[in-house]
Amino acid sequence: MEWEDLERQRAAGTAVPVHRRALAAAALSVLWPGFGHAYLGRTPAAVGLIAAMVVLVVLTVFPGAWRATVPAWAGLVVLAAVAAWRSGAARPART
């Protein structure tokens, strides 16, 4: 697509395609669960993963809770990265 075509589409208010990469989404989800889904434009999934992360942060405050939260953190990070990878590779990106 030419730059002028993109400017014309923006001025007309039509959607401009944005290509998101699955690898970038998975890397963002490893850094912070939910960011990869937000990057892909999947807001409900991003909110759910971020809510799960907040629950784990709150549970980590309790003494001895690390025994349960460490495996849960690992599972959440793996789940978020794999889900972001599959979501980014399976469907076209939203704008």
CYANA upper distance limits for C-alpha pairs under 8 A (distance plus 0.5 A):
  1 MET  CA      5 ASP  CA      7.03
  1 MET  CA      6 LEU  CA      7.62
  2 GLU  CA      6 LEU  CA      7.06
  3 TRP  CA      7 GLU  CA      6.78
  4 GLU  CA      8 ARG  CA      6.59
  5 ASP  CA      9 GLN  CA      6.68
  6 LEU  CA     10 ARG  CA      6.66
  6 LEU  CA     16 VAL  CA      7.31
  7 GLU  CA     11 ALA  CA      6.61
  8 ARG  CA     12 ALA  CA      6.65
  9 GLN  CA     13 GLY  CA      6.66
  9 GLN  CA     14 THR  CA      5.87
  9 GLN  CA     15 ALA  CA      7.52
  9 GLN  CA     16 VAL  CA      7.19
 10 ARG  CA     14 THR  CA      6.58
 10 ARG  CA     15 ALA  CA      7.68
 10 ARG  CA     16 VAL  CA      7.47
 15 ALA  CA     95 THR  CA      7.05
 16 VAL  CA     95 THR  CA      7.04
 17 PRO  CA     93 ALA  CA      8.09
 17 PRO  CA     94 ARG  CA      7.74
 17 PRO  CA     95 THR  CA      6.45
 18 VAL  CA     93 ALA  CA      6.90
 18 VAL  CA     94 ARG  CA      7.31
 18 VAL  CA     95 THR  CA      6.12
 19 HIS  CA     92 PRO  CA      8.12
 19 HIS  CA     93 ALA  CA      6.41
 20 ARG  CA     24 ALA  CA      8.24
 20 ARG  CA     25 ALA  CA      8.32
 20 ARG  CA     39 TYR  CA      8.16
 20 ARG  CA     40 LEU  CA      6.79
 20 ARG  CA     88 GLY  CA      7.55
 20 ARG  CA     93 ALA  CA      6.36
 21 ARG  CA     25 ALA  CA      6.92
 21 ARG  CA     88 GLY  CA      6.84
 21 ARG  CA     89 ALA  CA      8.07
 22 ALA  CA     26 ALA  CA      6.70
 22 ALA  CA     84 ALA  CA      7.26
 22 ALA  CA     85 TRP  CA      5.26
 22 ALA  CA     86 ARG  CA      7.74
 22 ALA  CA     87 SER  CA      7.92
 22 ALA  CA     88 GLY  CA      4.85
 22 ALA  CA     89 ALA  CA      5.97
 23 LEU  CA     27 ALA  CA      6.65
 23 LEU  CA     85 TRP  CA      6.73
 24 ALA  CA     28 LEU  CA      6.65
 24 ALA  CA     36 GLY  CA      7.77
 25 ALA  CA     29 SER  CA      6.72
 25 ALA  CA     35 PHE  CA      7.86
 25 ALA  CA     36 GLY  CA      4.41
 25 ALA  CA     37 HIS  CA      7.15
 25 ALA  CA     39 TYR  CA      6.86
 25 ALA  CA     40 LEU  CA      7.33
 25 ALA  CA     81 ALA  CA      7.95
 25 ALA  CA     84 ALA  CA      6.10
 25 ALA  CA     85 TRP  CA      6.81
 25 ALA  CA     88 GLY  CA      7.47
 26 ALA  CA     30 VAL  CA      6.82
 26 ALA  CA     36 GLY  CA      6.33
 26 ALA  CA     80 ALA  CA      7.93
 26 ALA  CA     81 ALA  CA      4.87
 26 ALA  CA     82 VAL  CA      7.16
 26 ALA  CA     83 ALA  CA      8.36
 26 ALA  CA     84 ALA  CA      5.73
 26 ALA  CA     85 TRP  CA      5.61
 27 ALA  CA     31 LEU  CA      6.97
 27 ALA  CA     36 GLY  CA      7.69
 27 ALA  CA     81 ALA  CA      7.40
 28 LEU  CA     32 TRP  CA      6.66
 28 LEU  CA     33 PRO  CA      7.93
 28 LEU  CA     34 GLY  CA      8.42
 28 LEU  CA     35 PHE  CA      5.98
 28 LEU  CA     36 GLY  CA      5.32
 28 LEU  CA     81 ALA  CA      8.33
 29 SER  CA     33 PRO  CA      4.89
 29 SER  CA     34 GLY  CA      6.15
 29 SER  CA     35 PHE  CA      5.80
 29 SER  CA     36 GLY  CA      5.14
 29 SER  CA     37 HIS  CA      7.97
 29 SER  CA     77 VAL  CA      7.30
 29 SER  CA     80 ALA  CA      6.08
 29 SER  CA     81 ALA  CA      5.51
 29 SER  CA     84 ALA  CA      7.47
 30 VAL  CA     77 VAL  CA      6.09
 30 VAL  CA     78 VAL  CA      7.87
 30 VAL  CA     80 ALA  CA      7.69
 30 VAL  CA     81 ALA  CA      6.23
 31 LEU  CA     35 PHE  CA      8.47
 32 TRP  CA     77 VAL  CA      8.24
 33 PRO  CA     46 ALA  CA      8.26
 33 PRO  CA     49 LEU  CA      6.42
 33 PRO  CA     50 ILE  CA      6.71
 33 PRO  CA     53 MET  CA      7.59
 33 PRO  CA     76 LEU  CA      7.58
 33 PRO  CA     77 VAL  CA      6.38
 33 PRO  CA     80 ALA  CA      6.03
 33 PRO  CA     81 ALA  CA      7.98
 34 GLY  CA     38 ALA  CA      6.79
 34 GLY  CA     45 ALA  CA      7.64
 34 GLY  CA     46 ALA  CA      4.70
 34 GLY  CA     47 VAL  CA      7.27
 34 GLY  CA     48 GLY  CA      8.12
 34 GLY  CA     49 LEU  CA      5.51
 34 GLY  CA     50 ILE  CA      5.88
 34 GLY  CA     80 ALA  CA      7.05
 35 PHE  CA     39 TYR  CA      6.53
 35 PHE  CA     46 ALA  CA      7.02
 36 GLY  CA     40 LEU  CA      6.83
 36 GLY  CA     46 ALA  CA      8.06
 36 GLY  CA     80 ALA  CA      8.27
 36 GLY  CA     81 ALA  CA      8.00
 36 GLY  CA     84 ALA  CA      6.20
 37 HIS  CA     41 GLY  CA      6.70
 37 HIS  CA     42 ARG  CA      5.61
 37 HIS  CA     43 THR  CA      7.18
 37 HIS  CA     45 ALA  CA      6.87
 37 HIS  CA     46 ALA  CA      5.53
 37 HIS  CA     84 ALA  CA      6.21
 37 HIS  CA     87 SER  CA      8.45
 38 ALA  CA     42 ARG  CA      6.06
 38 ALA  CA     43 THR  CA      6.01
 38 ALA  CA     45 ALA  CA      8.47
 38 ALA  CA     46 ALA  CA      5.91
 40 LEU  CA     84 ALA  CA      8.48
 40 LEU  CA     88 GLY  CA      7.08
 40 LEU  CA     93 ALA  CA      6.63
 40 LEU  CA     94 ARG  CA      7.44
 41 GLY  CA     93 ALA  CA      7.70
 41 GLY  CA     94 ARG  CA      6.40
 41 GLY  CA     95 THR  CA      7.91
 42 ARG  CA     46 ALA  CA      6.81
 43 THR  CA     47 VAL  CA      6.59
 44 PRO  CA     48 GLY  CA      6.75
 45 ALA  CA     49 LEU  CA      6.77
 46 ALA  CA     50 ILE  CA      6.60
 47 VAL  CA     51 ALA  CA      6.49
 48 GLY  CA     52 ALA  CA      6.77
 49 LEU  CA     53 MET  CA      6.74
 49 LEU  CA     76 LEU  CA      8.31
 49 LEU  CA     80 ALA  CA      7.63
 50 ILE  CA     54 VAL  CA      6.72
 51 ALA  CA     55 VAL  CA      6.79
 52 ALA  CA     56 LEU  CA      6.87
 52 ALA  CA     76 LEU  CA      8.49
 53 MET  CA     57 VAL  CA      6.75
 53 MET  CA     73 TRP  CA      8.29
 53 MET  CA     76 LEU  CA      8.21
 54 VAL  CA     58 VAL  CA      6.75
 55 VAL  CA     59 LEU  CA      6.68
 56 LEU  CA     60 THR  CA      6.61
 56 LEU  CA     69 THR  CA      6.87
 56 LEU  CA     72 ALA  CA      8.21
 56 LEU  CA     73 TRP  CA      7.83
 57 VAL  CA     61 VAL  CA      7.61
 58 VAL  CA     62 PHE  CA      8.48
 59 LEU  CA     65 ALA  CA      7.06
 59 LEU  CA     69 THR  CA      7.79
 60 THR  CA     65 ALA  CA      6.13
 60 THR  CA     66 TRP  CA      6.50
 60 THR  CA     69 THR  CA      7.01
 61 VAL  CA     65 ALA  CA      7.88
 65 ALA  CA     69 THR  CA      6.62
 66 TRP  CA     70 VAL  CA      6.02
 67 ARG  CA     71 PRO  CA      8.01
 68 ALA  CA     72 ALA  CA      6.94
 69 THR  CA     73 TRP  CA      6.41
 70 VAL  CA     74 ALA  CA      6.85
 71 PRO  CA     75 GLY  CA      6.59
 72 ALA  CA     76 LEU  CA      6.50
 73 TRP  CA     77 VAL  CA      6.64
 74 ALA  CA     78 VAL  CA      6.73
 75 GLY  CA     79 LEU  CA      6.42
 76 LEU  CA     80 ALA  CA      6.45
 77 VAL  CA     81 ALA  CA      6.59
 78 VAL  CA     82 VAL  CA      6.57
 79 LEU  CA     83 ALA  CA      6.41
 80 ALA  CA     84 ALA  CA      6.46
 81 ALA  CA     85 TRP  CA      6.59
 82 VAL  CA     86 ARG  CA      6.63
 83 ALA  CA     87 SER  CA      6.37
 84 ALA  CA     88 GLY  CA      6.40
 85 TRP  CA     89 ALA  CA      6.63
 86 ARG  CA     90 ALA  CA      6.33
 87 SER  CA     91 ARG  CA      6.75
 88 GLY  CA     92 PRO  CA      7.71
 88 GLY  CA     93 ALA  CA      7.67
